[in-house]
Every structure is written in structure tokens, then in C-alpha cells.
Amino acid sequence: MTKLGAGIIGLRMGYQHLIGYKNNPYVEIRGICDVDKERLNQVAEEFKIEFATTDYRELINRPDIDIVSVASPDYCHLEHATGALKAGKHVLLEKPMALSLEECEEMIKVSRETKRKLMVGQVCRYTPAFTLAKSLIKEGTIGELFYLECDYAHNYEHTEGVGGWRKDPRREPLIGGGCHAVDLIRWVGGEIEETFAYANHKALRDWPVDDTTVAIFKFKDDTIGKVLSSIGARKPYTIRAVFYGTEGAIIAENTSPEIYVHQAYRSEMAGYAAIPVNVGHHNVTAEIAEFVDAIVNDRPLEMDGEEGARTIAVCVSAIESTRTKRPVKVKYIS
């Protein structure tokens, strides 16, 4: 069996991609790239990778590389992803897809023109707690879903990222990190039509952007949703979701070893269960397995560029609402 050659750009979050590729029988890691030479050499030695470079162009132009993971800072995504696509590579792009809809649209255009696959890494779709919750909801365990909410709580106070990329004024936290929560409720709840949101700037006053946003969403089927995105939360990092149905509720968290299911019965007796799950809050290995399988079997991706852009569209509309103080209809790329 001829294996697909993989290259990784960005070795912080990209480290998880390395693990995922290493564990995949259809892939061989053939190159890595990072501007931090110390990190680059360390990872090359750990994974026994012969080709390591600080110039992403050298990596994407290698003929023995078929797929590229782009795990660089958000504002590099357009350049790195389109460069790899134009070089004939399939691309797995870390969330957020981009910081604007215009950049998303350009990536989608290039993906179509080159006929290369573009997948956006919204990893909550592979987190065991959330995949189980969605499965139970689909089975009707809690009846008809009428409200769902998700919190993205992450303290960025001492985690600005290499070169301060997280603190860049172009990076709205609702897009950069809160897109986890927005994508999760989209994935479970369906199409979002409208949003109304508030934001403030009280937790990280020396940062150039609002640090906390609360957004309310109206779904196409009249389900209601809410997202809290805070990069100044003084608590351990977590993504926590609660799903309310006509016959019960589910609580799921990416860092918890179990999800909690409550079912209501007509006799007014209640059923409660704590169901064990693997704690895989960044289950990149499953994400990569999906990406590679789609390439090997030449099938469509669920989380393709168009789907990634829809999550960004919701985030952009919520940010617009925080500024206009008005409800905003979500403007999707046509």
C-alpha cells in the first residue's frame, strides 16, 4: 500500500496532528514546518522526521507530500492554505477557518479550482462527549430539542501564544476560540438564521479586543441557542454544553469523563444517568482519520470549506450585533 505523505505547518496545535498522522495506517509523515527553530528541531528529533524547515513554501512544494495540516496562527491561514492547495495538496485547516468571510470565500474558490479537498478542523465534532450527546438527541432520548447552550471558557491571561498571535487585534475571540462553541451548537441544532449579542471588555483590559461575548441565536426551526465566549474566565479551560429537549436534558463537557442525561416520564418520575466517555477534548486523531478516509475513498467531507465558512458567518454576524446593538440576520456565503 502506497501511503499518503503528510506535512504539518505549525507545531503547537500541529503536534496533535503529528500524533494523529502517526497513528493512521494510510499516512507517513514526511515534513514539518515552524518558524521556531528550537521547537522545529525538538519535534523533528522526537518523531524522527528528516525534513524540517522554517519556510512553509519548501514544505508544500515537496512532491512526496500529498496532504498538509495548517496549524499556524489564524492570520496565516489564507496564505498557507491557498498556497498548499495551489501546490496540489489536500488541506486540513485548523479552526478558525479564517478571520473574515472574504478569506473563507477565497479558500473555497481555490479548493474548487484545484479540485483538492479542504477540511476545517472543528474538533468538537469529534469529542466523545459531544458525539455521544448528538447521537442520543438524534435517537430522541430527550424528545424534541428546543434550547441549547455552550460555553467556551478559556483564560488567555498568560497564554498570548508565540509572538503574541492570540493578542493580535485582528483576532476577535468569538471567532478565534468561541467558534468551537458556535460550531458545536450549529452541528447539533442546525441552521442559524439570526443572532443578537452583547460583549464587554472587563477581564483582560490590556488586550485590544472585547474579551467576553454572549450571543443568542434563532435557528431555522425556532430552536433557541446561546453561546458564552470568554477568554478572561478565571477557571480551568472547558467547553461545556447543555441540551434541553421536551423529554429531558443532556449536559456534556469536553474535559469531563462522563455526560449527564436526565429523562422525564409521564408518571412524573425522573430518570438520571451518568454515562462514561473518553476524555478526548482535542480528539484530533479521529478528525484526521475522517480527513484521510475522505481522501483515500474520494468522498465528500462533512466539515468542508463551505461548512467551515458557515460557522465563521455566524460568528461575524454576532460580532456585528455587539456593535450595532441590533439583531442581525446571518449572512452566509452563497
Secondary structure, DSSP 8 states (H G I E B T S, - for coil): ---EEEEEE-SSTHHHHHHHHHT-TTEEEEEEE-S-HHHHHHHHHHHT-S-EES-HHHHHT-TT--EEEE-S-GGGHHHHHHHHHHTT-EEEEESSS-SSHHHHHHHHHHHHHHT--EEEE-GGGG-HHHHHHHHHHHTTTT-SEEEEEEEEE-B-TT---GGGGGG-TT--HHHHTTHHHHHHHHHHH--EEEEEEEEE--S-TTSSS--EEEEEEEETTS-EEEEEEESB-SS--EEEEEEEETTEEEEEETT-SEEEEEEE-TTS-EEEEEEE----TT-HHHHHHHHHHHHHTT---TTBHHHHHHHHHHHHHHHHHHHH-S-EE-----
